Amino acid sequence: MEKSGNMSIKRHFSPEKRWLLGTTVVCLFGGALFLAAYVSIPETPLFCKSMPGFLAKGSYSGETLQRNAIVHYATSRVVPQQSLDEIRVSFDVLKAKSPCNFLVFGLGHDSLMWASLNPGGTTLFLEEDPKWVDTVLKDAPYLRAHTVKYRTKLSEADDLLKQYPSQPECSAEKPFLRGNTKCKLALNMLPWEVYNKEWDLIMIDAPRGYFAEAPGRMAAIYSAAVMARNRKGSGVTHVFLHDVDRKVEKVYAETFLCRKNRVKSVGRLWHFEIPPATDSSPQFC
Ligand SMILES: C[S@@+](CC[C@H](N)C(=O)[O-])C[C@H]1O[C@@H](n2cnc3c(N)ncnc32)[C@H](O)[C@@H]1O
């Protein structure tokens, strides 16, 4: 009887079927391991409303950002450089617009605050110093940041301002950034995401502009003006510029962001509301 039982097993499980059975067991085991790893990833629950898949670096929920921001600012002795009154200017706009697209030039002690004031929105930081990016993201992996290479130096600010009107590639008529190698004021090598999104708010608090070899904020100001003028969606682009007590920030803001668009001046911060360009004007202002 036993012998015939074995015979029957052998008959049902031919070498091909045994191979198939083995493969199935391996797949099931592998799948179980995969699911176990998936469940153990923070912020990636197995059963959620919309299966998000693996989260990209920086894709944390607004709640996570806010929880971490509370603990960070409650325990840190280092505070952001902007004063409370200056912060309140962008805070009020974020309160009305969030969730929105918020582009911030510079990573600093205020970054976690800006990201957590835009829960559910996109807050993206552009930072000149790759080491500083690593330092900040090590402690705050919730932030999304890209390194930006600037082609300018603060010492060139006057010359760039004199030269730009005679450079067709810098013209306000059809200004563009991506691939604009000829206009040094255009940030031409940003990650695609920066060009493909319409930014509702742009904060310019970097790059550094307090010594001759520093990049200066000329290209950030020019590029913010181009992004705002090229906006296709409804409404204006809110641009916040810090350190307007400095000559370069002041002159470049008046040239590209325009006095007529300035809606607030608090401390060292100017707030502009820039409408999309309706005509192909050769002038920014
Ligand atoms: C003028 S700071 C603005 C800082 C920001 N608003 C804040 O409250 O911290 C801008 C730039 O300074 C540099 N920076 C700021 N803090 C730094 C630090 N602790 N170490 C190195 N670089 C720093 C970064 O390149 C940054 O983009």
The ligand as a Gaussian input file, in Angstrom:
#p B3LYP/6-31G(d) Opt

LIG

0 1
 C       21.858000      83.887000       4.503000
 S       21.734000      82.219000       4.932000
 C       20.025000      82.171000       5.312000
 C       19.806000      81.339000       6.466000
 C       18.367000      81.092000       6.839000
 N       17.470000      82.105000       6.472000
 C       18.278000      80.821000       8.318000
 O       17.453000      81.393000       8.995000
 O       19.052000      79.994000       8.774000
 C       21.811000      81.410000       3.416000
 C       22.959000      80.509000       3.142000
 O       23.941000      80.509000       4.108000
 C       24.542000      79.219000       4.196000
 N       24.418000      78.754000       5.572000
 C       23.472000      79.102000       6.437000
 N       23.720000      78.552000       7.648000
 C       24.850000      77.859000       7.534000
 C       25.647000      77.067000       8.433000
 N       25.300000      76.931000       9.710000
 N       26.737000      76.486000       7.961000
 C       27.091000      76.626000       6.678000
 N       26.397000      77.368000       5.769000
 C       25.296000      77.973000       6.201000
 C       23.837000      78.321000       3.229000
 O       24.566000      78.234000       2.024000
 C       22.535000      79.071000       3.019000
 O       21.970000      78.833000       1.761000

